C-alpha cells in the first residue's frame, strides 16, 4: 500500500491496522511517520503517543 498523505492521523490509523494484523514492521514504519508529522505540526501529545506505540511494539 502506498500512501501519499501529510496527515499524521492517517498514518497512525494505518499503523493500528497493521498492528492488529500482527505486521510489526509496517506498524512501526507508520507510527514513525505519524510521529514525524505530529512533531512537525507541534502536536506533542500525539507525537509522544506514537513514540510510545513504537516502544511497545519493539518490546513485544
VEXZA-615101 format. One record per residue (C-alpha): residue number from 1; residue in one letter; x, y, z. Coordinates in nm, 4 decimals, padded with zeros to 6 digits. Layout:
BEGIN
R    nr   rest          x          y          z
R   NUM      A          X          Y          Z
...
***
This chain:
BEGIN
R    nr   rest          x          y          z
R     1      X    00.0000    00.0000    00.0000
R     2      X    00.1430    00.3370   -00.0977
R     3      X    00.0330    00.6422    00.0981
R     4      X    00.0762    00.9983   -00.0189
R     5      X   -00.0535    01.1589    00.2948
R     6      X    00.0515    01.4508    00.5074
R     7      X   -00.1905    01.3806    00.7889
R     8      X   -00.0423    01.2130    01.0949
R     9      X   -00.3811    01.0690    01.1871
R    10      X   -00.3945    00.8683    00.8632
R    11      X   -00.0551    00.7131    00.9266
R    12      X   -00.1437    00.6493    01.2899
R    13      X   -00.4681    00.4735    01.1941
R    14      X   -00.2929    00.2634    00.9303
R    15      X   -00.0347    00.1683    01.1919
R    16      X   -00.3128    00.0462    01.4190
R    17      X   -00.4471   -00.1698    01.1374
R    18      X   -00.1036   -00.3211    01.0741
R    19      X   -00.0641   -00.3765    01.4473
R    20      X   -00.3959   -00.5621    01.4607
R    21      X   -00.2789   -00.7806    01.1719
R    22      X    00.0472   -00.8604    01.3562
R    23      X    00.2587   -00.6778    01.0984
R    24      X    00.5018   -00.5099    01.3378
R    25      X    00.7417   -00.3845    01.0721
R    26      X    00.4761   -00.1896    00.8823
R    27      X    00.3105   -00.0726    01.2037
R    28      X    00.6388    00.0717    01.3275
R    29      X    00.7037    00.2441    00.9930
R    30      X    00.3626    00.4075    01.0024
R    31      X    00.3872    00.5080    01.3691
R    32      X    00.7270    00.6650    01.2907
R    33      X    00.5806    00.8622    01.0011
R    34      X    00.2874    00.9705    01.2182
R    35      X    00.5275    01.0782    01.4942
R    36      X    00.7305    01.2852    01.2481
R    37      X    00.4199    01.4555    01.1145
R    38      X    00.2812    01.5230    01.4618
R    39      X    00.6146    01.6732    01.5631
R    40      X    00.6140    01.8985    01.2549
R    41      X    00.2596    02.0060    01.3422
R    42      X    00.3610    02.0812    01.7014
R    43      X    00.1259    01.8195    01.8454
R    44      X    00.3375    01.6980    02.1363
R    45      X    00.0720    01.4684    02.2871
R    46      X    00.0155    01.2662    01.9698
R    47      X    00.3878    01.2713    01.8919
R    48      X    00.4598    01.1129    02.2299
R    49      X    00.1718    00.8682    02.1885
R    50      X    00.3188    00.7495    01.8579
R    51      X    00.6617    00.7056    02.0165
R    52      X    00.5044    00.5032    02.2968
R    53      X    00.3343    00.2764    02.0434
R    54      X    00.6694    00.2197    01.8706
R    55      X    00.8371    00.1406    02.2011
R    56      X    00.5640   -00.1084    02.2908
R    57      X    00.5909   -00.2836    01.9550
R    58      X    00.9685   -00.3095    01.9776
R    59      X    00.9486   -00.4527    02.3302
R    60      X    00.6950   -00.7234    02.2357
***
